[in-house]
């Protein structure tokens, strides 16, 4: 496993993370065709590789996620992080698990696909924030008030205090 990690352009960049994670197992032979998950959580510092999955889009998949999102009060934009086994089942909108739901401040992870350009990433982020601000404007028209500076600072401090008790992801 260690040799395979070292031979991969991307994995080699953080080989020490993988090798420490797998310990002695990294020295074992990986049988041909066997898949080894190097990363459990979609996190850059853990070596997750993000790729553009727009080819997976289908009307059924869009309808499935639209149906889920509509059940969440006041949820208008965000990102679902999912796990799935079968591409065709995913396209049909079935047999996947939502492992995390991220709100308006979460960027589209396809911007990190090495096949995409920096200008494409900025275009995607610009479009996202255009939508976020538009949703915010509509929410203000509906009577919602933005957080005050003091309210924001209080919430941020509360988060920092709570986050100090969270375990670090390896």
Buried (B, 14 or more C-beta within 10 A) or exposed (E): BBEBBEEBEEBEEBBEBBBEBBEEEBEEEBEEEEEBEBBEEBEEEBBBBBEBEEEEEBEEBEEBBEEBBEEEEEEBBBBBBBEEEEEEEBBBBEEBEEEEBEEBEBBBBBBBBEEBEEEBBEEBEEEBEEEBEEBBEEBEEEEEEEEEEEEEEEEEEEEEEEEEEEEEEE
